[in-house]
Amino acid sequence: MSLARGFNRLPRLVQILLLLIPGVNWVVEIVVRWSAFLTTKSLLTLVFAILVTFLGLAFGWIDLVWVLLFKHLIFAKA
C-alpha cells in the first residue's frame, strides 16, 4: 500500500488538519506526491511531485480546498 493511498483513507478531519499546518503541510505533500508517483509512474504525477517539492506551501492551500471537495490531493489519487 502506498502512502498516497493511506492518506486518502484517513478521515477527512485528519487530512484537513495535516494540510492546515504549514510545515506539516509541506512534508505531507512531498511524501504523498512522491509515493503517488512511485505507484503510478505518471508524467503528470511526477511534474506535480517536483513542483510541490520546491513550491509546496503554495500548493498546500490549494490542496486543502481540493481535499475538502474531493477527499484526495490534486493528481495524487493512487
mmCIF file of the N, C-alpha and C atoms, coordinates in Angstrom:
data_MODEL
# 
_entry.id   MODEL 
# 
loop_
_atom_site.group_PDB 
_atom_site.id 
_atom_site.type_symbol 
_atom_site.label_atom_id 
_atom_site.label_alt_id 
_atom_site.label_comp_id 
_atom_site.label_asym_id 
_atom_site.label_entity_id 
_atom_site.label_seq_id 
_atom_site.pdbx_PDB_ins_code 
_atom_site.Cartn_x 
_atom_site.Cartn_y 
_atom_site.Cartn_z 
_atom_site.occupancy 
_atom_site.B_iso_or_equiv 
_atom_site.pdbx_formal_charge 
_atom_site.auth_seq_id 
_atom_site.auth_comp_id 
_atom_site.auth_asym_id 
_atom_site.auth_atom_id 
_atom_site.pdbx_PDB_model_num 
ATOM 1   N N  . MET A 1 1  ? 0.849   -1.183 0.000   1.00 0.00 ? 1  MET A N  1 
ATOM 2   C CA . MET A 1 1  ? 0.000   0.000  0.000   1.00 0.00 ? 1  MET A CA 1 
ATOM 3   C C  . MET A 1 1  ? 0.892   1.242  0.000   1.00 0.00 ? 1  MET A C  1 
ATOM 4   N N  . SER A 1 2  ? 0.556   2.178  -0.847  1.00 0.00 ? 2  SER A N  1 
ATOM 5   C CA . SER A 1 2  ? 1.349   3.405  -0.919  1.00 0.00 ? 2  SER A CA 1 
ATOM 6   C C  . SER A 1 2  ? 0.886   4.398  0.143   1.00 0.00 ? 2  SER A C  1 
ATOM 7   N N  . LEU A 1 3  ? 1.742   5.351  0.431   1.00 0.00 ? 3  LEU A N  1 
ATOM 8   C CA . LEU A 1 3  ? 1.389   6.387  1.400   1.00 0.00 ? 3  LEU A CA 1 
ATOM 9   C C  . LEU A 1 3  ? 0.287   7.295  0.862   1.00 0.00 ? 3  LEU A C  1 
ATOM 10  N N  . ALA A 1 4  ? 0.235   7.463  -0.452  1.00 0.00 ? 4  ALA A N  1 
ATOM 11  C CA . ALA A 1 4  ? -0.839  8.264  -1.046  1.00 0.00 ? 4  ALA A CA 1 
ATOM 12  C C  . ALA A 1 4  ? -2.188  7.606  -0.794  1.00 0.00 ? 4  ALA A C  1 
ATOM 13  N N  . ARG A 1 5  ? -2.249  6.311  -0.968  1.00 0.00 ? 5  ARG A N  1 
ATOM 14  C CA . ARG A 1 5  ? -3.498  5.582  -0.718  1.00 0.00 ? 5  ARG A CA 1 
ATOM 15  C C  . ARG A 1 5  ? -3.851  5.639  0.766   1.00 0.00 ? 5  ARG A C  1 
ATOM 16  N N  . GLY A 1 6  ? -2.832  5.549  1.620   1.00 0.00 ? 6  GLY A N  1 
ATOM 17  C CA . GLY A 1 6  ? -3.061  5.650  3.063   1.00 0.00 ? 6  GLY A CA 1 
ATOM 18  C C  . GLY A 1 6  ? -3.586  7.017  3.455   1.00 0.00 ? 6  GLY A C  1 
ATOM 19  N N  . PHE A 1 7  ? -3.042  8.079  2.840   1.00 0.00 ? 7  PHE A N  1 
ATOM 20  C CA . PHE A 1 7  ? -3.539  9.427  3.114   1.00 0.00 ? 7  PHE A CA 1 
ATOM 21  C C  . PHE A 1 7  ? -4.997  9.568  2.677   1.00 0.00 ? 7  PHE A C  1 
ATOM 22  N N  . ASN A 1 8  ? -5.324  9.011  1.532   1.00 0.00 ? 8  ASN A N  1 
ATOM 23  C CA . ASN A 1 8  ? -6.699  9.109  1.035   1.00 0.00 ? 8  ASN A CA 1 
ATOM 24  C C  . ASN A 1 8  ? -7.691  8.342  1.902   1.00 0.00 ? 8  ASN A C  1 
ATOM 25  N N  . ARG A 1 9  ? -7.215  7.345  2.634   1.00 0.00 ? 9  ARG A N  1 
ATOM 26  C CA . ARG A 1 9  ? -8.096  6.569  3.514   1.00 0.00 ? 9  ARG A CA 1 
ATOM 27  C C  . ARG A 1 9  ? -8.254  7.181  4.903   1.00 0.00 ? 9  ARG A C  1 
ATOM 28  N N  . LEU A 1 10 ? -7.456  8.197  5.214   1.00 0.00 ? 10 LEU A N  1 
ATOM 29  C CA . LEU A 1 10 ? -7.589  8.865  6.513   1.00 0.00 ? 10 LEU A CA 1 
ATOM 30  C C  . LEU A 1 10 ? -8.932  9.582  6.599   1.00 0.00 ? 10 LEU A C  1 
ATOM 31  N N  . PRO A 1 11 ? -9.447  9.763  7.815   1.00 0.00 ? 11 PRO A N  1 
ATOM 32  C CA . PRO A 1 11 ? -10.664 10.563 7.957   1.00 0.00 ? 11 PRO A CA 1 
ATOM 33  C C  . PRO A 1 11 ? -10.421 11.981 7.441   1.00 0.00 ? 11 PRO A C  1 
ATOM 34  N N  . ARG A 1 12 ? -11.448 12.566 6.894   1.00 0.00 ? 12 ARG A N  1 
ATOM 35  C CA . ARG A 1 12 ? -11.313 13.885 6.275   1.00 0.00 ? 12 ARG A CA 1 
ATOM 36  C C  . ARG A 1 12 ? -10.796 14.932 7.260   1.00 0.00 ? 12 ARG A C  1 
ATOM 37  N N  . LEU A 1 13 ? -11.228 14.863 8.509   1.00 0.00 ? 13 LEU A N  1 
ATOM 38  C CA . LEU A 1 13 ? -10.763 15.828 9.514   1.00 0.00 ? 13 LEU A CA 1 
ATOM 39  C C  . LEU A 1 13 ? -9.248  15.727 9.703   1.00 0.00 ? 13 LEU A C  1 
ATOM 40  N N  . VAL A 1 14 ? -8.712  14.522 9.729   1.00 0.00 ? 14 VAL A N  1 
ATOM 41  C CA . VAL A 1 14 ? -7.266  14.332 9.887   1.00 0.00 ? 14 VAL A CA 1 
ATOM 42  C C  . VAL A 1 14 ? -6.536  14.867 8.653   1.00 0.00 ? 14 VAL A C  1 
ATOM 43  N N  . GLN A 1 15 ? -7.067  14.598 7.461   1.00 0.00 ? 15 GLN A N  1 
ATOM 44  C CA . GLN A 1 15 ? -6.464  15.127 6.232   1.00 0.00 ? 15 GLN A CA 1 
ATOM 45  C C  . GLN A 1 15 ? -6.409  16.655 6.280   1.00 0.00 ? 15 GLN A C  1 
ATOM 46  N N  . ILE A 1 16 ? -7.504  17.264 6.684   1.00 0.00 ? 16 ILE A N  1 
ATOM 47  C CA . ILE A 1 16 ? -7.578  18.729 6.735   1.00 0.00 ? 16 ILE A CA 1 
ATOM 48  C C  . ILE A 1 16 ? -6.592  19.284 7.760   1.00 0.00 ? 16 ILE A C  1 
ATOM 49  N N  . LEU A 1 17 ? -6.510  18.645 8.925   1.00 0.00 ? 17 LEU A N  1 
ATOM 50  C CA . LEU A 1 17 ? -5.569  19.104 9.948   1.00 0.00 ? 17 LEU A CA 1 
ATOM 51  C C  . LEU A 1 17 ? -4.123  18.990 9.469   1.00 0.00 ? 17 LEU A C  1 
ATOM 52  N N  . LEU A 1 18 ? -3.793  17.903 8.772   1.00 0.00 ? 18 LEU A N  1 
ATOM 53  C CA . LEU A 1 18 ? -2.439  17.743 8.253   1.00 0.00 ? 18 LEU A CA 1 
ATOM 54  C C  . LEU A 1 18 ? -2.104  18.808 7.215   1.00 0.00 ? 18 LEU A C  1 
ATOM 55  N N  . LEU A 1 19 ? -3.093  19.221 6.431   1.00 0.00 ? 19 LEU A N  1 
ATOM 56  C CA . LEU A 1 19 ? -2.850  20.225 5.393   1.00 0.00 ? 19 LEU A CA 1 
ATOM 57  C C  . LEU A 1 19 ? -2.993  21.653 5.908   1.00 0.00 ? 19 LEU A C  1 
ATOM 58  N N  . LEU A 1 20 ? -3.542  21.819 7.076   1.00 0.00 ? 20 LEU A N  1 
ATOM 59  C CA . LEU A 1 20 ? -3.762  23.159 7.627   1.00 0.00 ? 20 LEU A CA 1 
ATOM 60  C C  . LEU A 1 20 ? -2.500  23.735 8.274   1.00 0.00 ? 20 LEU A C  1 
ATOM 61  N N  . ILE A 1 21 ? -1.651  22.894 8.820   1.00 0.00 ? 21 ILE A N  1 
ATOM 62  C CA . ILE A 1 21 ? -0.428  23.337 9.495   1.00 0.00 ? 21 ILE A CA 1 
ATOM 63  C C  . ILE A 1 21 ? 0.677   23.490 8.442   1.00 0.00 ? 21 ILE A C  1 
ATOM 64  N N  . PRO A 1 22 ? 1.200   24.706 8.228   1.00 0.00 ? 22 PRO A N  1 
ATOM 65  C CA . PRO A 1 22 ? 2.122   24.963 7.117   1.00 0.00 ? 22 PRO A CA 1 
ATOM 66  C C  . PRO A 1 22 ? 3.348   24.049 7.018   1.00 0.00 ? 22 PRO A C  1 
ATOM 67  N N  . GLY A 1 23 ? 4.103   23.826 8.054   1.00 0.00 ? 23 GLY A N  1 
ATOM 68  C CA . GLY A 1 23 ? 5.289   22.973 7.963   1.00 0.00 ? 23 GLY A CA 1 
ATOM 69  C C  . GLY A 1 23 ? 4.937   21.515 7.740   1.00 0.00 ? 23 GLY A C  1 
ATOM 70  N N  . VAL A 1 24 ? 3.946   21.056 8.465   1.00 0.00 ? 24 VAL A N  1 
ATOM 71  C CA . VAL A 1 24 ? 3.476   19.679 8.317   1.00 0.00 ? 24 VAL A CA 1 
ATOM 72  C C  . VAL A 1 24 ? 2.880   19.497 6.930   1.00 0.00 ? 24 VAL A C  1 
ATOM 73  N N  . ASN A 1 25 ? 2.175   20.516 6.465   1.00 0.00 ? 25 ASN A N  1 
ATOM 74  C CA . ASN A 1 25 ? 1.551   20.514 5.150   1.00 0.00 ? 25 ASN A CA 1 
ATOM 75  C C  . ASN A 1 25 ? 2.573   20.182 4.067   1.00 0.00 ? 25 ASN A C  1 
ATOM 76  N N  . TRP A 1 26 ? 3.700   20.858 4.083   1.00 0.00 ? 26 TRP A N  1 
ATOM 77  C CA . TRP A 1 26 ? 4.712   20.684 3.053   1.00 0.00 ? 26 TRP A CA 1 
ATOM 78  C C  . TRP A 1 26 ? 5.292   19.271 3.084   1.00 0.00 ? 26 TRP A C  1 
ATOM 79  N N  . VAL A 1 27 ? 5.574   18.763 4.277   1.00 0.00 ? 27 VAL A N  1 
ATOM 80  C CA . VAL A 1 27 ? 6.122   17.415 4.411   1.00 0.00 ? 27 VAL A CA 1 
ATOM 81  C C  . VAL A 1 27 ? 5.117   16.379 3.928   1.00 0.00 ? 27 VAL A C  1 
ATOM 82  N N  . VAL A 1 28 ? 3.858   16.530 4.317   1.00 0.00 ? 28 VAL A N  1 
ATOM 83  C CA . VAL A 1 28 ? 2.809   15.601 3.885   1.00 0.00 ? 28 VAL A CA 1 
ATOM 84  C C  . VAL A 1 28 ? 2.664   15.639 2.366   1.00 0.00 ? 28 VAL A C  1 
ATOM 85  N N  . GLU A 1 29 ? 2.673   16.839 1.798   1.00 0.00 ? 29 GLU A N  1 
ATOM 86  C CA . GLU A 1 29 ? 2.566   16.986 0.344   1.00 0.00 ? 29 GLU A CA 1 
ATOM 87  C C  . GLU A 1 29 ? 3.696   16.243 -0.363  1.00 0.00 ? 29 GLU A C  1 
ATOM 88  N N  . ILE A 1 30 ? 4.925   16.435 0.094   1.00 0.00 ? 30 ILE A N  1 
ATOM 89  C CA . ILE A 1 30 ? 6.072   15.792 -0.547  1.00 0.00 ? 30 ILE A CA 1 
ATOM 90  C C  . ILE A 1 30 ? 5.966   14.278 -0.451  1.00 0.00 ? 30 ILE A C  1 
ATOM 91  N N  . VAL A 1 31 ? 5.701   13.772 0.733   1.00 0.00 ? 31 VAL A N  1 
ATOM 92  C CA . VAL A 1 31 ? 5.641   12.321 0.933   1.00 0.00 ? 31 VAL A CA 1 
ATOM 93  C C  . VAL A 1 31 ? 4.510   11.693 0.115   1.00 0.00 ? 31 VAL A C  1 
ATOM 94  N N  . VAL A 1 32 ? 3.334   12.288 0.160   1.00 0.00 ? 32 VAL A N  1 
ATOM 95  C CA . VAL A 1 32 ? 2.184   11.717 -0.543  1.00 0.00 ? 32 VAL A CA 1 
ATOM 96  C C  . VAL A 1 32 ? 2.383   11.789 -2.052  1.00 0.00 ? 32 VAL A C  1 
ATOM 97  N N  . ARG A 1 33 ? 2.881   12.901 -2.555  1.00 0.00 ? 33 ARG A N  1 
ATOM 98  C CA . ARG A 1 33 ? 3.045   13.051 -4.009  1.00 0.00 ? 33 ARG A CA 1 
ATOM 99  C C  . ARG A 1 33 ? 4.134   12.140 -4.573  1.00 0.00 ? 33 ARG A C  1 
ATOM 100 N N  . TRP A 1 34 ? 5.266   12.018 -3.883  1.00 0.00 ? 34 TRP A N  1 
ATOM 101 C CA . TRP A 1 34 ? 6.308   11.123 -4.384  1.00 0.00 ? 34 TRP A CA 1 
ATOM 102 C C  . TRP A 1 34 ? 5.854   9.667  -4.273  1.00 0.00 ? 34 TRP A C  1 
ATOM 103 N N  . SER A 1 35 ? 5.102   9.348  -3.240  1.00 0.00 ? 35 SER A N  1 
ATOM 104 C CA . SER A 1 35 ? 4.545   7.996  -3.125  1.00 0.00 ? 35 SER A CA 1 
ATOM 105 C C  . SER A 1 35 ? 3.565   7.714  -4.262  1.00 0.00 ? 35 SER A C  1 
ATOM 106 N N  . ALA A 1 36 ? 2.746   8.704  -4.601  1.00 0.00 ? 36 ALA A N  1 
ATOM 107 C CA . ALA A 1 36 ? 1.806   8.538  -5.712  1.00 0.00 ? 36 ALA A CA 1 
ATOM 108 C C  . ALA A 1 36 ? 2.554   8.354  -7.025  1.00 0.00 ? 36 ALA A C  1 
ATOM 109 N N  . PHE A 1 37 ? 3.643   9.093  -7.205  1.00 0.00 ? 37 PHE A N  1 
ATOM 110 C CA . PHE A 1 37 ? 4.428   8.934  -8.430  1.00 0.00 ? 37 PHE A CA 1 
ATOM 111 C C  . PHE A 1 37 ? 5.047   7.544  -8.509  1.00 0.00 ? 37 PHE A C  1 
ATOM 112 N N  . LEU A 1 38 ? 5.608   7.070  -7.409  1.00 0.00 ? 38 LEU A N  1 
ATOM 113 C CA . LEU A 1 38 ? 6.225   5.740  -7.423  1.00 0.00 ? 38 LEU A CA 1 
ATOM 114 C C  . LEU A 1 38 ? 5.206   4.643  -7.684  1.00 0.00 ? 38 LEU A C  1 
ATOM 115 N N  . THR A 1 39 ? 3.956   4.890  -7.335  1.00 0.00 ? 39 THR A N  1 
ATOM 116 C CA . THR A 1 39 ? 2.898   3.912  -7.578  1.00 0.00 ? 39 THR A CA 1 
ATOM 117 C C  . THR A 1 39 ? 2.389   3.977  -9.016  1.00 0.00 ? 39 THR A C  1 
ATOM 118 N N  . THR A 1 40 ? 2.149   5.191  -9.531  1.00 0.00 ? 40 THR A N  1 
ATOM 119 C CA . THR A 1 40 ? 1.511   5.336  -10.842 1.00 0.00 ? 40 THR A CA 1 
ATOM 120 C C  . THR A 1 40 ? 2.486   5.495  -11.997 1.00 0.00 ? 40 THR A C  1 
ATOM 121 N N  . LYS A 1 41 ? 3.684   6.029  -11.750 1.00 0.00 ? 41 LYS A N  1 
ATOM 122 C CA . LYS A 1 41 ? 4.681   6.313  -12.790 1.00 0.00 ? 41 LYS A CA 1 
ATOM 123 C C  . LYS A 1 41 ? 4.140   7.233  -13.881 1.00 0.00 ? 41 LYS A C  1 
ATOM 124 N N  . SER A 1 42 ? 3.237   8.119  -13.518 1.00 0.00 ? 42 SER A N  1 
ATOM 125 C CA . SER A 1 42 ? 2.638   9.057  -14.462 1.00 0.00 ? 42 SER A CA 1 
ATOM 126 C C  . SER A 1 42 ? 3.492   10.314 -14.580 1.00 0.00 ? 42 SER A C  1 
ATOM 127 N N  . LEU A 1 43 ? 3.592   10.853 -15.793 1.00 0.00 ? 43 LEU A N  1 
ATOM 128 C CA . LEU A 1 43 ? 4.360   12.076 -16.014 1.00 0.00 ? 43 LEU A CA 1 
ATOM 129 C C  . LEU A 1 43 ? 3.735   13.251 -15.270 1.00 0.00 ? 43 LEU A C  1 
ATOM 130 N N  . LEU A 1 44 ? 2.416   13.335 -15.280 1.00 0.00 ? 44 LEU A N  1 
ATOM 131 C CA . LEU A 1 44 ? 1.714   14.414 -14.586 1.00 0.00 ? 44 LEU A CA 1 
ATOM 132 C C  . LEU A 1 44 ? 1.954   14.350 -13.079 1.00 0.00 ? 44 LEU A C  1 
ATOM 133 N N  . THR A 1 45 ? 1.951   13.163 -12.534 1.00 0.00 ? 45 THR A N  1 
ATOM 134 C CA . THR A 1 45 ? 2.221   12.994 -11.107 1.00 0.00 ? 45 THR A CA 1 
ATOM 135 C C  . THR A 1 45 ? 3.663   13.381 -10.786 1.00 0.00 ? 45 THR A C  1 
ATOM 136 N N  . LEU A 1 46 ? 4.592   13.071 -11.679 1.00 0.00 ? 46 LEU A N  1 
ATOM 137 C CA . LEU A 1 46 ? 5.987   13.462 -11.492 1.00 0.00 ? 46 LEU A CA 1 
ATOM 138 C C  . LEU A 1 46 ? 6.141   14.975 -11.507 1.00 0.00 ? 46 LEU A C  1 
ATOM 139 N N  . VAL A 1 47 ? 5.481   15.636 -12.442 1.00 0.00 ? 47 VAL A N  1 
ATOM 140 C CA . VAL A 1 47 ? 5.554   17.099 -12.536 1.00 0.00 ? 47 VAL A CA 1 
ATOM 141 C C  . VAL A 1 47 ? 5.041   17.736 -11.247 1.00 0.00 ? 47 VAL A C  1 
ATOM 142 N N  . PHE A 1 48 ? 3.906   17.268 -10.750 1.00 0.00 ? 48 PHE A N  1 
ATOM 143 C CA . PHE A 1 48 ? 3.365   17.824 -9.508  1.00 0.00 ? 48 PHE A CA 1 
ATOM 144 C C  . PHE A 1 48 ? 4.247   17.496 -8.317  1.00 0.00 ? 48 PHE A C  1 
ATOM 145 N N  . ALA A 1 49 ? 4.872   16.330 -8.294  1.00 0.00 ? 49 ALA A N  1 
ATOM 146 C CA . ALA A 1 49 ? 5.775   15.986 -7.190  1.00 0.00 ? 49 ALA A CA 1 
ATOM 147 C C  . ALA A 1 49 ? 6.974   16.928 -7.165  1.00 0.00 ? 49 ALA A C  1 
ATOM 148 N N  . ILE A 1 50 ? 7.519   17.232 -8.332  1.00 0.00 ? 50 ILE A N  1 
ATOM 149 C CA . ILE A 1 50 ? 8.657   18.151 -8.401  1.00 0.00 ? 50 ILE A CA 1 
ATOM 150 C C  . ILE A 1 50 ? 8.230   19.564 -8.013  1.00 0.00 ? 50 ILE A C  1 
ATOM 151 N N  . LEU A 1 51 ? 7.086   20.013 -8.519  1.00 0.00 ? 51 LEU A N  1 
ATOM 152 C CA . LEU A 1 51 ? 6.594   21.349 -8.179  1.00 0.00 ? 51 LEU A CA 1 
ATOM 153 C C  . LEU A 1 51 ? 6.347   21.497 -6.683  1.00 0.00 ? 51 LEU A C  1 
ATOM 154 N N  . VAL A 1 52 ? 5.744   20.492 -6.080  1.00 0.00 ? 52 VAL A N  1 
ATOM 155 C CA . VAL A 1 52 ? 5.433   20.566 -4.655  1.00 0.00 ? 52 VAL A CA 1 
ATOM 156 C C  . VAL A 1 52 ? 6.710   20.526 -3.818  1.00 0.00 ? 52 VAL A C  1 
ATOM 157 N N  . THR A 1 53 ? 7.724   19.846 -4.300  1.00 0.00 ? 53 THR A N  1 
ATOM 158 C CA . THR A 1 53 ? 8.984   19.794 -3.567  1.00 0.00 ? 53 THR A CA 1 
ATOM 159 C C  . THR A 1 53 ? 9.568   21.192 -3.396  1.00 0.00 ? 53 THR A C  1 
ATOM 160 N N  . PHE A 1 54 ? 9.426   22.031 -4.417  1.00 0.00 ? 54 PHE A N  1 
ATOM 161 C CA . PHE A 1 54 ? 10.004  23.372 -4.348  1.00 0.00 ? 54 PHE A CA 1 
ATOM 162 C C  . PHE A 1 54 ? 8.993   24.465 -4.026  1.00 0.00 ? 54 PHE A C  1 
ATOM 163 N N  . LEU A 1 55 ? 7.728   24.274 -4.341  1.00 0.00 ? 55 LEU A N  1 
ATOM 164 C CA . LEU A 1 55 ? 6.686   25.279 -4.099  1.00 0.00 ? 55 LEU A CA 1 
ATOM 165 C C  . LEU A 1 55 ? 5.564   24.707 -3.242  1.00 0.00 ? 55 LEU A C  1 
ATOM 166 N N  . GLY A 1 56 ? 5.903   23.855 -2.299  1.00 0.00 ? 56 GLY A N  1 
ATOM 167 C CA . GLY A 1 56 ? 4.919   23.107 -1.522  1.00 0.00 ? 56 GLY A CA 1 
ATOM 168 C C  . GLY A 1 56 ? 3.941   23.938 -0.724  1.00 0.00 ? 56 GLY A C  1 
ATOM 169 N N  . LEU A 1 57 ? 4.392   25.054 -0.185  1.00 0.00 ? 57 LEU A N  1 
ATOM 170 C CA . LEU A 1 57 ? 3.494   25.847 0.660   1.00 0.00 ? 57 LEU A CA 1 
ATOM 171 C C  . LEU A 1 57 ? 2.356   26.446 -0.160  1.00 0.00 ? 57 LEU A C  1 
ATOM 172 N N  . ALA A 1 58 ? 2.618   26.836 -1.390  1.00 0.00 ? 58 ALA A N  1 
ATOM 173 C CA . ALA A 1 58 ? 1.561   27.389 -2.247  1.00 0.00 ? 58 ALA A CA 1 
ATOM 174 C C  . ALA A 1 58 ? 0.558   26.312 -2.634  1.00 0.00 ? 58 ALA A C  1 
ATOM 175 N N  . PHE A 1 59 ? 1.056   25.128 -2.967  1.00 0.00 ? 59 PHE A N  1 
ATOM 176 C CA . PHE A 1 59 ? 0.162   24.041 -3.351  1.00 0.00 ? 59 PHE A CA 1 
ATOM 177 C C  . PHE A 1 59 ? -0.625  23.506 -2.158  1.00 0.00 ? 59 PHE A C  1 
ATOM 178 N N  . GLY A 1 60 ? -0.087  23.652 -0.976  1.00 0.00 ? 60 GLY A N  1 
ATOM 179 C CA . GLY A 1 60 ? -0.754  23.139 0.214   1.00 0.00 ? 60 GLY A CA 1 
ATOM 180 C C  . GLY A 1 60 ? -2.122  23.735 0.439   1.00 0.00 ? 60 GLY A C  1 
ATOM 181 N N  . TRP A 1 61 ? -2.245  25.028 0.248   1.00 0.00 ? 61 TRP A N  1 
ATOM 182 C CA . TRP A 1 61 ? -3.542  25.680 0.458   1.00 0.00 ? 61 TRP A CA 1 
ATOM 183 C C  . TRP A 1 61 ? -4.533  25.293 -0.640  1.00 0.00 ? 61 TRP A C  1 
ATOM 184 N N  . ILE A 1 62 ? -4.052  25.135 -1.851  1.00 0.00 ? 62 ILE A N  1 
ATOM 185 C CA . ILE A 1 62 ? -4.928  24.686 -2.944  1.00 0.00 ? 62 ILE A CA 1 
ATOM 186 C C  . ILE A 1 62 ? -5.402  23.262 -2.666  1.00 0.00 ? 62 ILE A C  1 
ATOM 187 N N  . ASP A 1 63 ? -4.468  22.409 -2.222  1.00 0.00 ? 63 ASP A N  1 
ATOM 188 C CA . ASP A 1 63 ? -4.834  21.030 -1.906  1.00 0.00 ? 63 ASP A CA 1 
ATOM 189 C C  . ASP A 1 63 ? -5.765  20.933 -0.710  1.00 0.00 ? 63 ASP A C  1 
ATOM 190 N N  . LEU A 1 64 ? -5.661  21.863 0.213   1.00 0.00 ? 64 LEU A N  1 
ATOM 191 C CA . LEU A 1 64 ? -6.580  21.874 1.350   1.00 0.00 ? 64 LEU A CA 1 
ATOM 192 C C  . LEU A 1 64 ? -8.023  22.025 0.857   1.00 0.00 ? 64 LEU A C  1 
ATOM 193 N N  . VAL A 1 65 ? -8.231  22.948 -0.050  1.00 0.00 ? 65 VAL A N  1 
ATOM 194 C CA . VAL A 1 65 ? -9.574  23.139 -0.625  1.00 0.00 ? 65 VAL A CA 1 
ATOM 195 C C  . VAL A 1 65 ? -9.976  21.913 -1.437  1.00 0.00 ? 65 VAL A C  1 
ATOM 196 N N  . TRP A 1 66 ? -9.029  21.358 -2.197  1.00 0.00 ? 66 TRP A N  1 
ATOM 197 C CA . TRP A 1 66 ? -9.325  20.183 -3.022  1.00 0.00 ? 66 TRP A CA 1 
ATOM 198 C C  . TRP A 1 66 ? -9.728  18.990 -2.151  1.00 0.00 ? 66 TRP A C  1 
ATOM 199 N N  . VAL A 1 67 ? -9.036  18.810 -1.021  1.00 0.00 ? 67 VAL A N  1 
ATOM 200 C CA . VAL A 1 67 ? -9.368  17.714 -0.107  1.00 0.00 ? 67 VAL A CA 1 
ATOM 201 C C  . VAL A 1 67 ? -10.759 17.924 0.490   1.00 0.00 ? 67 VAL A C  1 
ATOM 202 N N  . LEU A 1 68 ? -11.102 19.161 0.781   1.00 0.00 ? 68 LEU A N  1 
ATOM 203 C CA . LEU A 1 68 ? -12.452 19.437 1.286   1.00 0.00 ? 68 LEU A CA 1 
ATOM 204 C C  . LEU A 1 68 ? -13.512 19.015 0.275   1.00 0.00 ? 68 LEU A C  1 
ATOM 205 N N  . LEU A 1 69 ? -13.226 19.206 -0.994  1.00 0.00 ? 69 LEU A N  1 
ATOM 206 C CA . LEU A 1 69 ? -14.205 18.893 -2.036  1.00 0.00 ? 69 LEU A CA 1 
ATOM 207 C C  . LEU A 1 69 ? -14.187 17.424 -2.470  1.00 0.00 ? 69 LEU A C  1 
ATOM 208 N N  . PHE A 1 70 ? -12.988 16.841 -2.642  1.00 0.00 ? 70 PHE A N  1 
ATOM 209 C CA . PHE A 1 70 ? -12.886 15.530 -3.287  1.00 0.00 ? 70 PHE A CA 1 
ATOM 210 C C  . PHE A 1 70 ? -12.197 14.447 -2.467  1.00 0.00 ? 70 PHE A C  1 
ATOM 211 N N  . LYS A 1 71 ? -11.684 14.773 -1.275  1.00 0.00 ? 71 LYS A N  1 
ATOM 212 C CA . LYS A 1 71 ? -11.058 13.827 -0.341  1.00 0.00 ? 71 LYS A CA 1 
ATOM 213 C C  . LYS A 1 71 ? -9.780  13.178 -0.868  1.00 0.00 ? 71 LYS A C  1 
ATOM 214 N N  . HIS A 1 72 ? -9.074  13.848 -1.767  1.00 0.00 ? 72 HIS A N  1 
ATOM 215 C CA . HIS A 1 72 ? -7.735  13.427 -2.179  1.00 0.00 ? 72 HIS A CA 1 
ATOM 216 C C  . HIS A 1 72 ? -6.996  14.636 -2.740  1.00 0.00 ? 72 HIS A C  1 
ATOM 217 N N  . LEU A 1 73 ? -5.670  14.554 -2.797  1.00 0.00 ? 73 LEU A N  1 
ATOM 218 C CA . LEU A 1 73 ? -4.873  15.639 -3.330  1.00 0.00 ? 73 LEU A CA 1 
ATOM 219 C C  . LEU A 1 73 ? -5.006  15.705 -4.850  1.00 0.00 ? 73 LEU A C  1 
ATOM 220 N N  . ILE A 1 74 ? -4.747  16.866 -5.421  1.00 0.00 ? 74 ILE A N  1 
ATOM 221 C CA . ILE A 1 74 ? -4.827  17.039 -6.868  1.00 0.00 ? 74 ILE A CA 1 
ATOM 222 C C  . ILE A 1 74 ? -3.793  16.139 -7.536  1.00 0.00 ? 74 ILE A C  1 
ATOM 223 N N  . PHE A 1 75 ? -4.213  15.322 -8.469  1.00 0.00 ? 75 PHE A N  1 
ATOM 224 C CA . PHE A 1 75 ? -3.354  14.410 -9.231  1.00 0.00 ? 75 PHE A CA 1 
ATOM 225 C C  . PHE A 1 75 ? -2.508  13.514 -8.346  1.00 0.00 ? 75 PHE A C  1 
ATOM 226 N N  . ALA A 1 76 ? -3.031  13.130 -7.213  1.00 0.00 ? 76 ALA A N  1 
ATOM 227 C CA . ALA A 1 76 ? -2.321  12.186 -6.342  1.00 0.00 ? 76 ALA A CA 1 
ATOM 228 C C  . ALA A 1 76 ? -3.274  11.110 -5.838  1.00 0.00 ? 76 ALA A C  1 
ATOM 229 N N  . LYS A 1 77 ? -4.246  10.776 -6.635  1.00 0.00 ? 77 LYS A N  1 
ATOM 230 C CA . LYS A 1 77 ? -5.195  9.741  -6.239  1.00 0.00 ? 77 LYS A CA 1 
ATOM 231 C C  . LYS A 1 77 ? -4.634  8.389  -6.667  1.00 0.00 ? 77 LYS A C  1 
ATOM 232 N N  . ALA A 1 78 ? -3.961  7.726  -5.746  1.00 0.00 ? 78 ALA A N  1 
ATOM 233 C CA . ALA A 1 78 ? -3.314  6.451  -6.077  1.00 0.00 ? 78 ALA A CA 1 
ATOM 234 C C  . ALA A 1 78 ? -4.170  5.288  -5.656  1.00 0.00 ? 78 ALA A C  1 
# 
